[in-house]
Protein backbone atom coordinates (compact mmCIF):
# COMPACT_ATOMS: atom_id res chain seq x y z
CA UNK A 1 0.00 0.00 0.00
CA UNK A 2 1.46 3.36 -0.99
CA UNK A 3 -0.10 6.82 -0.98
CA UNK A 4 2.18 9.50 -2.38
CA UNK A 5 0.64 12.31 -0.34
CA UNK A 6 -2.31 12.60 2.02
CA UNK A 7 -3.00 16.21 3.04
CA UNK A 8 -5.32 16.58 6.04
CA UNK A 9 -7.21 19.83 5.60
CA UNK A 10 -8.81 21.91 8.37
CA UNK A 11 -12.10 22.53 6.58
CA UNK A 12 -14.06 19.93 8.59
CA UNK A 13 -15.17 19.97 12.21
CA UNK A 14 -14.68 16.23 12.86
CA UNK A 15 -11.35 14.48 13.46
CA UNK A 16 -9.66 13.53 10.19
CA UNK A 17 -7.75 10.33 9.47
CA UNK A 18 -5.47 9.73 6.51
CA UNK A 19 -5.71 5.91 6.39
CA UNK A 20 -7.88 3.55 8.45
CA UNK A 21 -6.84 -0.11 8.57
CA UNK A 22 -9.76 -2.03 10.01
CA UNK A 23 -10.90 -5.62 10.60
CA UNK A 24 -8.96 -8.85 10.35
CA UNK A 25 -6.08 -8.92 7.89
CA UNK A 26 -3.49 -11.73 8.17
CA UNK A 27 -0.62 -9.99 6.32
CA UNK A 28 0.05 -6.47 5.03
CA UNK A 29 2.60 -3.69 4.88
CA UNK A 30 1.50 -0.04 4.78
CA UNK A 31 4.50 1.97 3.66
CA UNK A 32 5.99 5.12 2.15
CA UNK A 33 3.02 7.44 2.61
CA UNK A 34 3.08 11.14 3.52
CA UNK A 35 0.59 12.74 5.90
CA UNK A 36 0.58 16.53 6.26
CA UNK A 37 -1.81 18.90 8.00
CA UNK A 38 -3.00 21.87 5.96
CA UNK A 39 -3.91 24.97 7.97
CA UNK A 40 -3.37 25.90 11.59
CA UNK A 41 -6.71 25.29 13.35
CA UNK A 42 -5.70 23.80 16.74
CA UNK A 43 -9.20 22.41 17.37
CA UNK A 44 -9.07 19.92 14.50
CA UNK A 45 -7.67 16.51 15.45
CA UNK A 46 -5.69 14.94 12.61
CA UNK A 47 -4.45 11.35 12.63
CA UNK A 48 -2.15 9.80 10.06
CA UNK A 49 -2.80 6.04 10.23
CA UNK A 50 -5.35 4.32 12.46
CA UNK A 51 -5.21 0.54 13.00
CA UNK A 52 -8.41 -0.96 14.46
CA UNK A 53 -8.72 -4.66 15.27
CA UNK A 54 -6.59 -5.78 12.34
CA UNK A 55 -5.89 -9.12 14.03
CA UNK A 56 -3.15 -11.28 15.48
CA UNK A 57 -0.79 -11.67 12.52
CA UNK A 58 2.56 -10.03 11.82
CA UNK A 59 1.73 -6.76 10.05
CA UNK A 60 3.91 -3.70 9.41
CA UNK A 61 3.44 0.06 9.18
CA UNK A 62 6.77 1.42 7.96
CA UNK A 63 8.61 4.30 6.35
CA UNK A 64 5.74 6.77 6.47
CA UNK A 65 6.13 10.51 7.13
CA UNK A 66 3.87 12.51 9.47
CA UNK A 67 4.14 16.31 9.58
CA UNK A 68 2.33 18.79 11.82
CA UNK A 69 -0.61 16.52 12.68
CA UNK A 70 -2.06 15.59 16.09
CA UNK A 71 -1.24 11.86 16.15
CA UNK A 72 1.04 10.03 13.74
CA UNK A 73 -0.06 6.44 14.38
CA UNK A 74 -2.99 5.27 16.50
CA UNK A 75 -3.63 1.63 17.43
CA UNK A 76 -6.74 0.32 19.18
CA UNK A 77 -8.00 -3.22 19.73
CA UNK A 78 -6.50 -6.59 18.86
CA UNK A 79 -3.58 -5.77 16.61
CA UNK A 80 -1.38 -8.58 17.88
CA UNK A 81 -1.17 -11.73 19.96
CA UNK A 82 1.06 -11.96 23.00
CA UNK A 83 3.90 -12.70 23.08
CA UNK A 84 5.17 -13.13 19.53
CA UNK A 85 3.04 -11.63 16.75
CA UNK A 86 1.38 -8.36 15.84
CA UNK A 87 1.70 -4.89 14.43
CA UNK A 88 5.23 -3.50 14.07
CA UNK A 89 6.01 0.19 13.60
CA UNK A 90 9.36 0.80 11.92
CA UNK A 91 11.20 3.54 10.05
CA UNK A 92 8.36 6.07 10.37
CA UNK A 93 9.36 9.74 10.56
CA UNK A 94 7.50 12.23 12.74
CA UNK A 95 7.96 16.00 12.42
CA UNK A 96 6.18 18.50 14.68
CA UNK A 97 3.50 16.01 15.68
CA UNK A 98 1.65 17.93 18.38
CA UNK A 99 0.22 15.25 20.71
CA UNK A 100 1.34 11.64 20.17
CA UNK A 101 3.81 10.27 17.63
CA UNK A 102 2.51 6.78 18.47
CA UNK A 103 -0.60 6.09 20.53
CA UNK A 104 -1.67 2.58 21.54
CA UNK A 105 -4.98 3.07 23.30
CA UNK A 106 -5.77 -0.53 24.27
CA UNK A 107 -5.52 -4.12 23.06
CA UNK A 108 -2.20 -5.37 21.68
CA UNK A 109 0.55 -4.62 19.21
CA UNK A 110 3.70 -6.68 18.64
CA UNK A 111 5.50 -6.94 21.97
CA UNK A 112 8.94 -6.47 20.36
CA UNK A 113 9.24 -3.20 18.46
CA UNK A 114 12.45 -3.77 16.53
CA UNK A 115 13.97 -6.81 14.81
CA UNK A 116 15.67 -9.90 16.20
CA UNK A 117 19.06 -10.76 14.73
CA UNK A 118 18.93 -13.68 17.11
CA UNK A 119 16.99 -14.15 20.37
CA UNK A 120 19.57 -12.02 22.23
CA UNK A 121 20.50 -9.30 19.72
CA UNK A 122 18.29 -6.67 18.11
CA UNK A 123 18.07 -4.13 15.31
CA UNK A 124 16.38 -0.83 16.18
CA UNK A 125 12.82 -0.03 15.13
CA UNK A 126 14.22 2.96 13.24
CA UNK A 127 11.39 5.42 13.92
CA UNK A 128 12.15 9.17 14.14
CA UNK A 129 10.36 11.08 16.90
CA UNK A 130 9.15 14.67 17.01
CA UNK A 131 10.30 14.98 20.64
CA UNK A 132 7.95 17.89 21.32
CA UNK A 133 5.08 16.09 23.12
CA UNK A 134 4.56 12.40 23.97
CA UNK A 135 6.70 10.25 21.71
CA UNK A 136 5.16 6.87 22.55
CA UNK A 137 1.96 6.27 24.52
CA UNK A 138 1.23 2.58 25.03
CA UNK A 139 -1.60 1.16 27.12
CA UNK A 140 -1.66 -2.46 26.01
CA UNK A 141 -4.12 -4.86 27.58
CA UNK A 142 -3.00 -6.52 30.80
CA UNK A 143 -3.79 -10.15 31.70
CA UNK A 144 -5.70 -11.21 34.80
CA UNK A 145 -2.47 -12.35 36.44
CA UNK A 146 0.36 -10.83 38.40
CA UNK A 147 2.40 -10.53 35.18
CA UNK A 148 2.70 -6.96 33.87
CA UNK A 149 3.12 -6.87 30.12
CA UNK A 150 5.24 -4.17 28.54
CA UNK A 151 6.22 -3.47 24.95
CA UNK A 152 9.99 -3.57 24.35
CA UNK A 153 11.05 -0.65 22.15
CA UNK A 154 14.55 -0.82 20.61
CA UNK A 155 16.16 2.42 19.38
CA UNK A 156 19.52 3.14 17.77
CA UNK A 157 21.81 4.50 20.45
CA UNK A 158 23.80 6.80 18.12
CA UNK A 159 20.85 8.78 16.71
CA UNK A 160 19.18 11.07 19.25
CA UNK A 161 16.10 11.53 17.03
CA UNK A 162 15.40 7.80 17.31
CA UNK A 163 15.42 7.90 21.12
CA UNK A 164 11.86 8.43 22.44
CA UNK A 165 12.18 11.00 25.22
CA UNK A 166 8.65 10.89 26.64
CA UNK A 167 7.09 7.45 27.16
CA UNK A 168 3.69 6.79 28.66
CA UNK A 169 2.12 3.54 29.82
CA UNK A 170 3.33 -0.02 29.39
CA UNK A 171 6.47 0.42 27.34
CA UNK A 172 10.18 0.26 28.11
CA UNK A 173 13.02 1.30 25.79
CA UNK A 174 16.32 -0.45 25.06
CA UNK A 175 19.37 1.00 23.31
CA UNK A 176 20.66 -0.96 20.30
CA UNK A 177 24.04 -0.84 18.58
CA UNK A 178 22.39 -1.91 15.31
CA UNK A 179 20.66 0.72 13.19
CA UNK A 180 17.68 -0.17 11.04
CA UNK A 181 18.68 0.50 7.39
CA UNK A 182 15.07 1.51 6.58
CA UNK A 183 15.43 0.52 2.94
CA UNK A 184 12.60 0.90 0.46
CA UNK A 185 10.81 -2.43 0.07
CA UNK A 186 8.02 -1.42 -2.32
CA UNK A 187 9.32 -3.84 -4.98
CA UNK A 188 10.23 -6.65 -2.55
CA UNK A 189 10.35 -9.55 -2.28
CA UNK A 190 12.12 -10.84 -5.37
CA UNK A 191 10.98 -14.10 -6.93
CA UNK A 192 12.65 -17.27 -5.64
CA UNK A 193 13.71 -20.15 -7.85
CA UNK A 194 12.45 -23.66 -7.09
CA UNK A 195 15.44 -24.56 -4.93
CA UNK A 196 15.11 -21.38 -2.86
CA UNK A 197 11.37 -21.92 -2.46
CA UNK A 198 11.89 -25.47 -1.21
CA UNK A 199 14.48 -24.12 1.22
CA UNK A 200 11.91 -21.60 2.53
CA UNK A 201 9.53 -24.49 3.23
CA UNK A 202 12.26 -26.45 5.04
CA UNK A 203 13.18 -23.41 7.14
CA UNK A 204 9.53 -22.95 8.09
CA UNK A 205 9.29 -26.44 9.58
CA UNK A 206 12.70 -26.23 11.27
CA UNK A 207 11.72 -22.98 12.98
CA UNK A 208 8.27 -24.37 13.81
CA UNK A 209 9.83 -27.30 15.66
CA UNK A 210 11.91 -24.97 17.83
CA UNK A 211 8.97 -22.59 18.35
CA UNK A 212 6.60 -25.30 19.53
CA UNK A 213 9.16 -26.68 21.96
CA UNK A 214 9.81 -23.21 23.37
CA UNK A 215 6.10 -22.52 23.68
CA UNK A 216 5.60 -25.57 25.89
CA UNK A 217 8.27 -24.23 28.25
CA UNK A 218 6.85 -20.72 28.10
CA UNK A 219 3.32 -21.89 28.88
CA UNK A 220 4.56 -23.73 31.97
CA UNK A 221 6.70 -20.88 33.31
CA UNK A 222 6.84 -17.70 31.18
CA UNK A 223 10.00 -15.61 31.11
CA UNK A 224 10.99 -12.54 29.11
CA UNK A 225 13.86 -14.43 27.47
CA UNK A 226 11.44 -17.08 26.22
CA UNK A 227 9.14 -14.36 24.88
CA UNK A 228 12.00 -12.89 22.84
CA UNK A 229 12.94 -16.32 21.50
CA UNK A 230 9.31 -17.04 20.56
CA UNK A 231 9.17 -13.72 18.70
CA UNK A 232 12.33 -14.58 16.76
CA UNK A 233 11.23 -18.04 15.63
CA UNK A 234 7.63 -17.07 14.92
CA UNK A 235 8.76 -14.21 12.69
CA UNK A 236 11.04 -16.57 10.76
CA UNK A 237 8.09 -18.96 10.33
CA UNK A 238 5.81 -16.22 9.04
CA UNK A 239 8.41 -14.89 6.61
CA UNK A 240 8.79 -18.35 5.06
CA UNK A 241 5.03 -18.97 4.91
CA UNK A 242 4.38 -15.59 3.31
CA UNK A 243 6.95 -16.28 0.59
CA UNK A 244 5.34 -19.63 -0.25
CA UNK A 245 1.86 -18.03 -0.35
CA UNK A 246 3.07 -15.22 -2.59
CA UNK A 247 4.71 -17.60 -5.07
CA UNK A 248 1.67 -19.87 -5.14
CA UNK A 249 -0.53 -16.89 -6.03
CA UNK A 250 1.89 -15.90 -8.80
CA UNK A 251 2.00 -19.42 -10.26
CA UNK A 252 -0.62 -19.52 -13.02
CA UNK A 253 0.76 -22.73 -14.59
CA UNK A 254 0.74 -25.12 -11.64
CA UNK A 255 -1.49 -23.33 -9.13
CA UNK A 256 -2.79 -25.66 -6.43
CA UNK A 257 -5.54 -24.49 -4.09
CA UNK A 258 -4.76 -27.13 -1.46
CA UNK A 259 -1.17 -25.88 -1.27
CA UNK A 260 -2.37 -22.30 -0.93
CA UNK A 261 -4.81 -23.27 1.83
CA UNK A 262 -2.13 -25.21 3.70
CA UNK A 263 0.31 -22.31 3.76
CA UNK A 264 -2.28 -19.70 4.69
CA UNK A 265 -3.18 -22.03 7.56
CA UNK A 266 0.51 -22.15 8.51
CA UNK A 267 0.31 -18.45 9.38
CA UNK A 268 -1.65 -19.82 12.37
CA UNK A 269 -3.83 -16.85 13.25
CA UNK A 270 -7.56 -16.45 13.50
CA UNK A 271 -7.44 -14.26 10.39
CA UNK A 272 -5.59 -16.89 8.36
CA UNK A 273 -8.40 -19.40 8.92
CA UNK A 274 -11.10 -16.99 7.74
CA UNK A 275 -8.91 -15.81 4.87
CA UNK A 276 -8.74 -19.34 3.43
CA UNK A 277 -12.47 -19.23 2.66
CA UNK A 278 -12.18 -15.78 1.09
CA UNK A 279 -9.26 -16.87 -1.11
CA UNK A 280 -11.18 -19.94 -2.29
CA UNK A 281 -14.18 -17.83 -3.29
CA UNK A 282 -12.00 -15.35 -5.21
CA UNK A 283 -10.07 -18.11 -6.98
CA UNK A 284 -13.32 -19.72 -8.10
CA UNK A 285 -14.64 -16.34 -9.27
CA UNK A 286 -11.69 -15.75 -11.64
CA UNK A 287 -11.91 -19.27 -13.04
CA UNK A 288 -8.70 -20.86 -11.75
CA UNK A 289 -10.78 -23.77 -10.42
CA UNK A 290 -12.81 -26.01 -12.65
CA UNK A 291 -16.43 -26.65 -11.76
C-alpha positions as a printed Julia matrix, in Angstrom:
291×3 Matrix{Float64}:
   0.0     0.0     0.0
   1.46    3.36   -0.99
  -0.1     6.82   -0.98
   2.18    9.5    -2.38
   0.64   12.31   -0.34
  -2.31   12.6     2.02
  -3.0    16.21    3.04
  -5.32   16.58    6.04
  -7.21   19.83    5.6
  -8.81   21.91    8.37
 -12.1    22.53    6.58
 -14.06   19.93    8.59
 -15.17   19.97   12.21
 -14.68   16.23   12.86
 -11.35   14.48   13.46
  -9.66   13.53   10.19
  -7.75   10.33    9.47
  -5.47    9.73    6.51
  -5.71    5.91    6.39
  -7.88    3.55    8.45
  -6.84   -0.11    8.57
  -9.76   -2.03   10.01
 -10.9    -5.62   10.6
  -8.96   -8.85   10.35
  -6.08   -8.92    7.89
  -3.49  -11.73    8.17
  -0.62   -9.99    6.32
   0.05   -6.47    5.03
   2.6    -3.69    4.88
   1.5    -0.04    4.78
   4.5     1.97    3.66
   5.99    5.12    2.15
   3.02    7.44    2.61
   3.08   11.14    3.52
   0.59   12.74    5.9
   0.58   16.53    6.26
  -1.81   18.9     8.0
  -3.0    21.87    5.96
  -3.91   24.97    7.97
  -3.37   25.9    11.59
  -6.71   25.29   13.35
  -5.7    23.8    16.74
  -9.2    22.41   17.37
  -9.07   19.92   14.5
  -7.67   16.51   15.45
  -5.69   14.94   12.61
  -4.45   11.35   12.63
  -2.15    9.8    10.06
  -2.8     6.04   10.23
  -5.35    4.32   12.46
  -5.21    0.54   13.0
  -8.41   -0.96   14.46
  -8.72   -4.66   15.27
  -6.59   -5.78   12.34
  -5.89   -9.12   14.03
  -3.15  -11.28   15.48
  -0.79  -11.67   12.52
   2.56  -10.03   11.82
   1.73   -6.76   10.05
   3.91   -3.7     9.41
   3.44    0.06    9.18
   6.77    1.42    7.96
   8.61    4.3     6.35
   5.74    6.77    6.47
   6.13   10.51    7.13
   3.87   12.51    9.47
   4.14   16.31    9.58
   2.33   18.79   11.82
  -0.61   16.52   12.68
  -2.06   15.59   16.09
  -1.24   11.86   16.15
   1.04   10.03   13.74
  -0.06    6.44   14.38
  -2.99    5.27   16.5
  -3.63    1.63   17.43
  -6.74    0.32   19.18
  -8.0    -3.22   19.73
  -6.5    -6.59   18.86
  -3.58   -5.77   16.61
  -1.38   -8.58   17.88
  -1.17  -11.73   19.96
   1.06  -11.96   23.0
   3.9   -12.7    23.08
   5.17  -13.13   19.53
   3.04  -11.63   16.75
   1.38   -8.36   15.84
   1.7    -4.89   14.43
   5.23   -3.5    14.07
   6.01    0.19   13.6
   9.36    0.8    11.92
  11.2     3.54   10.05
   8.36    6.07   10.37
   9.36    9.74   10.56
   7.5    12.23   12.74
   7.96   16.0    12.42
   6.18   18.5    14.68
   3.5    16.01   15.68
   1.65   17.93   18.38
   0.22   15.25   20.71
   1.34   11.64   20.17
   3.81   10.27   17.63
   2.51    6.78   18.47
  -0.6     6.09   20.53
  -1.67    2.58   21.54
  -4.98    3.07   23.3
  -5.77   -0.53   24.27
  -5.52   -4.12   23.06
  -2.2    -5.37   21.68
   0.55   -4.62   19.21
   3.7    -6.68   18.64
   5.5    -6.94   21.97
   8.94   -6.47   20.36
   9.24   -3.2    18.46
  12.45   -3.77   16.53
  13.97   -6.81   14.81
  15.67   -9.9    16.2
  19.06  -10.76   14.73
  18.93  -13.68   17.11
  16.99  -14.15   20.37
  19.57  -12.02   22.23
  20.5    -9.3    19.72
  18.29   -6.67   18.11
  18.07   -4.13   15.31
  16.38   -0.83   16.18
  12.82   -0.03   15.13
  14.22    2.96   13.24
  11.39    5.42   13.92
  12.15    9.17   14.14
  10.36   11.08   16.9
   9.15   14.67   17.01
  10.3    14.98   20.64
   7.95   17.89   21.32
   5.08   16.09   23.12
   4.56   12.4    23.97
   6.7    10.25   21.71
   5.16    6.87   22.55
   1.96    6.27   24.52
   1.23    2.58   25.03
  -1.6     1.16   27.12
  -1.66   -2.46   26.01
  -4.12   -4.86   27.58
  -3.0    -6.52   30.8
  -3.79  -10.15   31.7
  -5.7   -11.21   34.8
  -2.47  -12.35   36.44
   0.36  -10.83   38.4
   2.4   -10.53   35.18
   2.7    -6.96   33.87
   3.12   -6.87   30.12
   5.24   -4.17   28.54
   6.22   -3.47   24.95
   9.99   -3.57   24.35
  11.05   -0.65   22.15
  14.55   -0.82   20.61
  16.16    2.42   19.38
  19.52    3.14   17.77
  21.81    4.5    20.45
  23.8     6.8    18.12
  20.85    8.78   16.71
  19.18   11.07   19.25
  16.1    11.53   17.03
  15.4     7.8    17.31
  15.42    7.9    21.12
  11.86    8.43   22.44
  12.18   11.0    25.22
   8.65   10.89   26.64
   7.09    7.45   27.16
   3.69    6.79   28.66
   2.12    3.54   29.82
   3.33   -0.02   29.39
   6.47    0.42   27.34
  10.18    0.26   28.11
  13.02    1.3    25.79
  16.32   -0.45   25.06
  19.37    1.0    23.31
  20.66   -0.96   20.3
  24.04   -0.84   18.58
  22.39   -1.91   15.31
  20.66    0.72   13.19
  17.68   -0.17   11.04
  18.68    0.5     7.39
  15.07    1.51    6.58
  15.43    0.52    2.94
  12.6     0.9     0.46
  10.81   -2.43    0.07
   8.02   -1.42   -2.32
   9.32   -3.84   -4.98
  10.23   -6.65   -2.55
  10.35   -9.55   -2.28
  12.12  -10.84   -5.37
  10.98  -14.1    -6.93
  12.65  -17.27   -5.64
  13.71  -20.15   -7.85
  12.45  -23.66   -7.09
  15.44  -24.56   -4.93
  15.11  -21.38   -2.86
  11.37  -21.92   -2.46
  11.89  -25.47   -1.21
  14.48  -24.12    1.22
  11.91  -21.6     2.53
   9.53  -24.49    3.23
  12.26  -26.45    5.04
  13.18  -23.41    7.14
   9.53  -22.95    8.09
   9.29  -26.44    9.58
  12.7   -26.23   11.27
  11.72  -22.98   12.98
   8.27  -24.37   13.81
   9.83  -27.3    15.66
  11.91  -24.97   17.83
   8.97  -22.59   18.35
   6.6   -25.3    19.53
   9.16  -26.68   21.96
   9.81  -23.21   23.37
   6.1   -22.52   23.68
   5.6   -25.57   25.89
   8.27  -24.23   28.25
   6.85  -20.72   28.1
   3.32  -21.89   28.88
   4.56  -23.73   31.97
   6.7   -20.88   33.31
   6.84  -17.7    31.18
  10.0   -15.61   31.11
  10.99  -12.54   29.11
  13.86  -14.43   27.47
  11.44  -17.08   26.22
   9.14  -14.36   24.88
  12.0   -12.89   22.84
  12.94  -16.32   21.5
   9.31  -17.04   20.56
   9.17  -13.72   18.7
  12.33  -14.58   16.76
  11.23  -18.04   15.63
   7.63  -17.07   14.92
   8.76  -14.21   12.69
  11.04  -16.57   10.76
   8.09  -18.96   10.33
   5.81  -16.22    9.04
   8.41  -14.89    6.61
   8.79  -18.35    5.06
   5.03  -18.97    4.91
   4.38  -15.59    3.31
   6.95  -16.28    0.59
   5.34  -19.63   -0.25
   1.86  -18.03   -0.35
   3.07  -15.22   -2.59
   4.71  -17.6    -5.07
   1.67  -19.87   -5.14
  -0.53  -16.89   -6.03
   1.89  -15.9    -8.8
   2.0   -19.42  -10.26
  -0.62  -19.52  -13.02
   0.76  -22.73  -14.59
   0.74  -25.12  -11.64
  -1.49  -23.33   -9.13
  -2.79  -25.66   -6.43
  -5.54  -24.49   -4.09
  -4.76  -27.13   -1.46
  -1.17  -25.88   -1.27
  -2.37  -22.3    -0.93
  -4.81  -23.27    1.83
  -2.13  -25.21    3.7
   0.31  -22.31    3.76
  -2.28  -19.7     4.69
  -3.18  -22.03    7.56
   0.51  -22.15    8.51
   0.31  -18.45    9.38
  -1.65  -19.82   12.37
  -3.83  -16.85   13.25
  -7.56  -16.45   13.5
  -7.44  -14.26   10.39
  -5.59  -16.89    8.36
  -8.4   -19.4     8.92
 -11.1   -16.99    7.74
  -8.91  -15.81    4.87
  -8.74  -19.34    3.43
 -12.47  -19.23    2.66
 -12.18  -15.78    1.09
  -9.26  -16.87   -1.11
 -11.18  -19.94   -2.29
 -14.18  -17.83   -3.29
 -12.0   -15.35   -5.21
 -10.07  -18.11   -6.98
 -13.32  -19.72   -8.1
 -14.64  -16.34   -9.27
 -11.69  -15.75  -11.64
 -11.91  -19.27  -13.04
  -8.7   -20.86  -11.75
 -10.78  -23.77  -10.42
 -12.81  -26.01  -12.65
 -16.43  -26.65  -11.76
